[in-house]
Structures are given as C-alpha cells and as structure tokens.
Amino acid sequence: MSQAKKIHNADSKMESLLKNREIDIKEYKVGDLIEGVVVSVSHGEILIDVGAKSEGIISGSELVDSDNSHKNLKPGDSVLAMVLQAENEQG
C-alpha cells in the first residue's frame, strides 16, 4: 500500500485565500432580507442556498402566501427571504 505524500504549494489558490484577510463572511441577523437559490423543495419545506456555504430552511407556516406561489418553486429558482432566526451554536 502506498503512503500519501505531504504536499505543500505556497502558490496554491487555497494558500492565497487563507492569507487574504479581506474576505468578508456575511453574518445574517433577524429581519435581514436576503436572496438565495432554491436547492430543494419538498412537501413541508424549501431549502435555499444563501451563499458562503450557508443554507436557509423555509417551512411550515412560513410557506403560506396569498397566491401559493411557493408551490411553483423548483431547484435553481432565485428567491427573496427574510431571516426569522439566525444561526446559533447548533447551526
């Protein structure tokens, strides 16, 4: 069985990203209006990608709207959503 070699490339893209201290990771607060992309739609919830490896879940009574337009959503659709609960220690 071969052994893995330790590889270090000082010019790698990841290395430059780790050194870049200007990267701004967005933290969402309750009441923020955010844009996301629908990842999946099921009977009781919609999962949206809001960027930076963050996702939001719209479920239950949050899905109710006057024209039931949420029933026409499909993966890839862009949506606007309001943050009702921000991420905590458990995610």
Contacts in CASP RR format, 6 or more apart in sequence:
PFRMAT RR
TARGET T0000
AUTHOR 0000-0000-0000
METHOD contacts of the structure
MODEL  1
MSQAKKIHNADSKMESLLKNREIDIKEYKVGDLIEGVVVSVSHGEILIDV
GAKSEGIISGSELVDSDNSHKNLKPGDSVLAMVLQAENEQG
9 15 0 8 1.000
17 23 0 8 1.000
25 52 0 8 1.000
26 51 0 8 1.000
26 52 0 8 1.000
26 54 0 8 1.000
27 86 0 8 1.000
27 87 0 8 1.000
28 34 0 8 1.000
28 50 0 8 1.000
28 54 0 8 1.000
28 83 0 8 1.000
28 86 0 8 1.000
28 87 0 8 1.000
29 83 0 8 1.000
29 86 0 8 1.000
30 83 0 8 1.000
30 84 0 8 1.000
30 85 0 8 1.000
30 86 0 8 1.000
31 82 0 8 1.000
31 83 0 8 1.000
31 84 0 8 1.000
32 82 0 8 1.000
32 83 0 8 1.000
33 80 0 8 1.000
33 81 0 8 1.000
33 82 0 8 1.000
33 83 0 8 1.000
34 50 0 8 1.000
34 80 0 8 1.000
34 81 0 8 1.000
34 82 0 8 1.000
34 83 0 8 1.000
35 50 0 8 1.000
35 78 0 8 1.000
35 79 0 8 1.000
35 80 0 8 1.000
35 81 0 8 1.000
36 48 0 8 1.000
36 49 0 8 1.000
36 50 0 8 1.000
36 51 0 8 1.000
36 78 0 8 1.000
36 79 0 8 1.000
36 80 0 8 1.000
36 81 0 8 1.000
37 48 0 8 1.000
37 49 0 8 1.000
37 76 0 8 1.000
37 77 0 8 1.000
37 78 0 8 1.000
37 79 0 8 1.000
38 46 0 8 1.000
38 47 0 8 1.000
38 48 0 8 1.000
38 49 0 8 1.000
38 73 0 8 1.000
38 74 0 8 1.000
38 75 0 8 1.000
38 76 0 8 1.000
38 77 0 8 1.000
38 78 0 8 1.000
38 79 0 8 1.000
39 47 0 8 1.000
39 48 0 8 1.000
39 49 0 8 1.000
39 55 0 8 1.000
39 75 0 8 1.000
39 76 0 8 1.000
40 46 0 8 1.000
40 47 0 8 1.000
40 75 0 8 1.000
41 47 0 8 1.000
41 73 0 8 1.000
41 74 0 8 1.000
41 75 0 8 1.000
44 59 0 8 1.000
44 60 0 8 1.000
44 63 0 8 1.000
45 57 0 8 1.000
45 58 0 8 1.000
45 59 0 8 1.000
45 60 0 8 1.000
45 63 0 8 1.000
46 57 0 8 1.000
46 58 0 8 1.000
46 59 0 8 1.000
46 63 0 8 1.000
46 70 0 8 1.000
46 73 0 8 1.000
46 79 0 8 1.000
47 55 0 8 1.000
47 56 0 8 1.000
47 57 0 8 1.000
48 55 0 8 1.000
48 56 0 8 1.000
48 57 0 8 1.000
48 58 0 8 1.000
48 79 0 8 1.000
48 81 0 8 1.000
49 55 0 8 1.000
49 56 0 8 1.000
50 56 0 8 1.000
50 81 0 8 1.000
54 87 0 8 1.000
56 81 0 8 1.000
58 70 0 8 1.000
58 81 0 8 1.000
62 84 0 8 1.000
63 70 0 8 1.000
73 79 0 8 1.000
END
